[in-house]
């Protein structure tokens, strides 16, 4: 099992940047692909970005392409989500998640993930 803890959320203005961190503990962190999901009030949880175990494969939802960058440092057991040019519609609770270990693909459906952090709130104001 891997345990995940997010940090870095906050209140920012539109156009600002934030960097979220997802720290892992427990089982070997590099055994897991990691993804960021987000959930806005009254909406379904949606996939935002994912990174493979080695970091060689990355996938973004269209709405964040060109603005968000996901990366990982397996030596520090941490995945990052750099968010630039934030928009009002980026306001959500952001969760990092991991599926079963040793998967080579990046899954985009939340039901396929069985390890979740507690979430960190990102609020973008005008």
Secondary structure, 3 states (H helix, E strand, C coil): CEEEEEECCEEEECCCCEEEEEEEEECCHHHCCEEEEEECCCCCCEEEEEECCCCCCEEECHHHCCCEEEEEECCCCEEEEEECCCCHHHCEEEEEEECCCCCCCCCCCHHHCCEECCCEEEEEEC
